[in-house]
Amino acid sequence: MLSNVLSTVNLILELYWYVILARILISWFPDVADMWVGRTIIRISEPYLAPFRRFIPPLSIGSMYLDVSALVAILVYAFVKMGLLAVLQMLLSLAGLS
C-alpha cells in the first residue's frame, strides 16, 4: 500500500515537473504558445510559476532580459517534491500502512 501511494504521488509530481519544463521551452518558441497544446501547458503551469515571476524580476543583460524566476521555480519544486515524498512516506509508515 505504501509503495502504491508513494508511486502515484511521485508520478503526479513527475508529470507536473515535465509540464513546468515544457512551459519553459514554450517561452523560447512563441509560436507553440498559440497552439492548443501550448495554451493548455501554460494554463496548467501558470499558477505555480506566476508567484516566482512576481517576486523575481528579470536580469538585464545589455539590451536583453533573462528571466531567472523559472530556474528558481524549478529548484524550489525539486526540494518541495523531495520533502513532500519524505513526509508522506513517514506519515504512511507511522499510520502502519507500510
Protein Blocks (a to p, Z undefined) as FASTA:
>chain_A
ZZmmmmmmmmmmmmmmmmmmmmmmmmmmmmlmmpmklmmmmmmmmmmmmmmmmmmccdde
hjaccdfklmmmmmmmmmmmmmmmmmmmmmmmmnopZZ
